[in-house]
C-alpha cells in the first residue's frame, strides 16, 4: 500500500461518506491538501476541531509509513488559512501592547499547531519573543514578552 497523502485522505473521507474534491499545493510549511465539499461545516467541525483531528490522523499515517515523510496541512475551503491569519493578527496586536508597556502577556490556550504558528511568526522579531511551558498539557498558553 503505497498511496500518496492525497489518495489516503480521499479514501478516509470516502469511507466517512464525504463527496470531496482535493487540490494539492506545495508551500513553505509543507504540502497543503485543500478540500472542497458541500459539507464543509461538518468537515471543519466546532472551532476547526474535526479538521485538526483529520490533519493529525493523516500525518500519523504518513509518518508511520515514512518516518521522514513531509508534514501535511489539511484545509477545507481555506478555513485554516483564514483562521491562521486571524490568530497571527490577534497575536501581533498583543505583541504591540507588550512593546508599548513592557509587560508580558499570555495568549489563550492553543494546540501545538497553533503554538508553532505563533512561535514562527515572532522568531525573527527583534523586540519581542514567545515562550510556552514544557508540560504535557494538550492546550498550552504562549507568553509574549520583550526580548532581554
Secondary structure by P-SEA (a helix, b strand, c coil): ccccaaaaaaaaaaaacccbbbbbbbccccccbbbbcccccccccccaaaaaaaaaaaaaaaaaacccccbbbbbccaaaaaaaaaaaaaaaaaaaaaaaccbbbbcccccaaaaaaaaaaccccccbbbbbbcccccbbbbbbbbcc
